[in-house]
Amino acid sequence: MESPPQELDEEKLDAAIADMLREDAGQQNVAPMKRPEFPDLVPQEEVRTGSKPKVSGFSANLRQKWAELSGAA
């Protein structure tokens, strides 16, 4: 029990596809909603890996020695 074949109206199909594309393009231009429960994030400075800390003095030497003795450095 198959239904009889229908003729394809290419003009209607083209119009429907064009409408869908226009609708999709319109949705992409919409700015994302801001949610009040999330704070605005501020970009942070890059973290440099492998660089020595700029802190010097007794406390820095003590921390370095502690790290060496505990096997972390």
C-alpha positions in Angstrom: 0.0 0.0 0.0 2.2 2.7 -1.2 1.1 6.2 -1.8 1.2 7.5 -5.3 4.3 9.5 -6.3 3.9 13.3 -6.0 5.5 15.9 -8.3 8.3 17.9 -6.7 7.6 21.7 -6.8 11.2 22.9 -7.1 10.3 26.5 -6.6 8.6 25.8 -3.3 11.5 23.7 -2.2 14.0 26.5 -3.2 11.9 29.1 -1.3 11.7 26.9 1.8 15.5 26.3 1.8 16.2 30.0 1.3 13.8 30.8 4.2 15.6 28.3 6.5 19.0 29.7 5.5 17.8 33.3 6.2 16.4 32.2 9.6 19.6 30.4 10.5 21.7 33.5 9.5 19.5 35.7 11.7 20.0 33.5 14.7 23.7 33.6 14.4 23.8 37.4 14.7 21.9 37.3 18.0 24.2 38.2 21.0 24.4 35.4 23.6 22.3 36.1 26.7 24.2 37.1 29.8 23.2 35.2 32.9 23.2 37.2 36.1 24.5 34.3 38.2 27.8 34.1 36.3 30.3 36.9 36.8 32.1 38.6 34.0 35.5 37.1 33.5 38.6 39.3 33.1 41.5 37.9 31.0 44.5 36.9 33.0 48.2 37.3 32.3 49.9 34.3 30.8 51.5 31.9 33.1 55.2 31.4 32.3 56.3 27.9 32.7 59.9 27.1 33.7 60.6 30.6 34.9 62.1 31.3 38.3 60.1 33.3 40.8 61.1 36.9 41.2 60.9 36.7 44.9 64.2 36.6 46.7 65.3 36.7 50.2 65.2 34.4 53.2 61.6 33.2 52.7 62.2 32.3 49.1 65.4 30.4 50.0 63.6 28.6 52.7 60.8 27.5 50.3 63.3 26.4 47.7 65.2 24.3 50.3 61.9 22.8 51.6 61.0 21.8 48.1 64.4 20.3 47.5 64.2 18.3 50.7 60.7 17.1 50.0 61.6 16.0 46.5 59.4 18.5 44.7 62.2 20.4 43.0 
